[in-house]
């Protein structure tokens, strides 16, 4: 399955960041309250991560600083 979306990166105090996955993407990945493993890219740099339920119905995806640099 291949899903794409654009999102704004929210940078955390430690330099890492996260994006909020759109509801349609989370639903396309199976939804639910569990972490969902993903493979993605940021500006052409591949990475592996997982969605994280944020407790309010949204899912975040952590993007480590090393991936962005």
N, C-alpha and C positions, 0 to 999 in steps of 0.2 A: 504494500500500500504506500502511496506517495501523496503526502499532503503538504501544502506550502502556505505560509502566511507571513505577513510583515508585522513587526511589533517594535515598540520602543524599549530599549534596554534600560533597566533601572539599575544604577550602579550602587552597590552597598559600600559601607565604610571600609571594608577590608579589600576593596578593589574588585571583588567578584561582582557579578550582577545576575539579574534574572529578567525574564520576560513573562508576561501573562499570556497563556495560550488561549486563543479564542474558543468559545464554547463549541463551535462547529468542529474544530480540530480535535478537542477532547472527546466529543461524541464519536467522531470518525475513528478514533483510536480505541474505542470501547468504553469510554467514560468511566464512571464509578468513583469510588473514594480511595482507590489504591494508586500507588505509583505506577506509571506506565513507561517502560523503557523506550527510548527513542534514539535515532541517529539523525543528526542534522548538520547544517553548515551555517556559519556566520561569515559573511563577506568572503565566501569561497573556502573557508577553513572548516574541515570536517571535525565533528565531535560526537561523543556519546554522552547521554545524560538520561534523566527520567523526569517525568512531570511529578510535581509534588502538590497534593491537595493542600489548599491554603486555609481550609476551615470555613470559608464563606461561599463555597460552590465553585470557586475558581481554581485553576491549576497553574503553578509557576514552573518554569524551566530554568534551572541554574546554568549560567554561562560563566565559566571560570575566566579570570583575567588572562591566563596564558593563551586561551583560545582567541581572545580579542586582540592581543598584542602581535 
